[in-house]
Amino acid sequence: MDRYKKMHLLIKRENTGTPGEFARKLGISKSQLYNCLDELRIRGAEITYSKIKRSYVYQTPVEVRAEFFLTFPGSEDVDGIRGDNRIRQ
């Protein structure tokens, strides 16, 4: 989730740099970066790369919200621990 939060903030600020620089800022490979960008696009984010700005940019406003659930096998407690992280543009 932290990776997507950082991605969102860098894209929102139009400060990603080139794909290689963006991947380095996130501590991942370029292929992992492309997979993460594809995941955001699949979920509806309109992200393009601007050669003029040298940054990935959102074409429309985006809100990123990530949730996770931790459950324990054999437990009646389905939610276990719940985390919620909202990011708004």
C-alpha positions as CSV (number, residue, x, y, z in Angstrom):
1,M,0.0,0.0,0.0
2,D,2.8,2.4,0.7
3,R,4.1,1.9,-2.8
4,Y,0.8,3.0,-4.3
5,K,0.6,5.9,-1.9
6,K,4.0,7.1,-3.0
7,M,3.2,6.5,-6.6
8,H,0.0,8.6,-6.3
9,L,1.7,11.5,-4.6
10,L,4.5,11.6,-7.2
11,I,2.0,11.4,-10.1
12,K,-0.2,14.0,-8.5
13,R,2.7,16.4,-8.0
14,E,3.9,15.6,-11.6
15,N,7.3,14.7,-10.2
16,T,7.9,11.1,-11.2
17,G,10.7,11.7,-13.6
18,T,11.4,9.2,-16.4
19,P,10.2,5.6,-15.9
20,G,13.7,4.6,-14.7
21,E,13.8,7.5,-12.2
22,F,10.3,6.8,-11.1
23,A,11.1,3.1,-10.5
24,R,14.3,4.1,-8.5
25,K,12.2,6.5,-6.3
26,L,9.9,3.6,-5.5
27,G,12.8,1.1,-5.0
28,I,11.4,-1.3,-7.7
29,S,12.4,-2.4,-11.2
30,K,11.0,-0.7,-14.3
31,S,9.0,-3.9,-15.1
32,Q,7.5,-3.8,-11.6
33,L,6.7,-0.1,-12.2
34,Y,4.9,-0.9,-15.4
35,N,2.9,-3.7,-13.6
36,C,1.8,-1.2,-10.9
37,L,0.8,1.4,-13.5
38,D,-1.2,-1.2,-15.4
39,E,-2.9,-2.2,-12.1
40,L,-4.0,1.4,-11.5
41,R,-5.1,1.7,-15.2
42,I,-7.2,-1.5,-14.9
43,R,-8.9,0.1,-11.9
44,G,-9.8,3.2,-14.0
45,A,-6.9,5.7,-13.4
46,E,-6.1,7.6,-16.6
47,I,-2.3,7.8,-16.4
48,T,-0.1,9.0,-19.2
49,Y,3.5,10.0,-19.5
50,S,4.2,13.6,-20.5
51,K,7.5,14.1,-22.3
52,I,7.3,17.8,-21.8
53,K,6.9,17.5,-18.0
54,R,9.1,14.4,-17.8
55,S,6.5,12.8,-15.5
56,Y,3.5,10.5,-15.4
57,V,0.4,12.6,-15.0
58,Y,-3.3,12.0,-14.2
59,Q,-5.7,12.9,-17.0
60,T,-8.6,13.1,-14.6
61,P,-8.7,13.6,-10.8
62,V,-8.0,10.4,-8.9
63,E,-8.6,9.1,-5.3
64,V,-6.6,6.1,-4.2
65,R,-8.0,4.1,-1.3
66,A,-6.3,0.9,-0.2
67,E,-7.7,-1.5,2.4
68,F,-6.4,-4.8,3.8
69,F,-7.9,-7.4,6.0
70,L,-6.1,-9.9,8.2
71,T,-8.0,-13.0,9.1
72,F,-6.9,-16.0,11.1
73,P,-7.8,-19.6,10.0
74,G,-10.3,-21.3,12.3
75,S,-11.3,-18.0,13.9
76,E,-14.8,-16.6,13.9
77,D,-13.4,-13.1,13.5
78,V,-13.5,-12.4,9.8
79,D,-12.1,-8.9,10.0
80,G,-9.3,-9.6,12.4
81,I,-7.4,-6.4,11.7
82,R,-8.6,-3.8,9.3
83,G,-6.5,-1.0,7.8
84,D,-7.7,1.9,5.7
85,N,-5.6,4.4,3.9
86,R,-7.2,7.1,1.8
87,I,-5.5,9.4,-0.5
88,R,-7.3,12.2,-2.3
89,Q,-6.1,14.4,-5.2
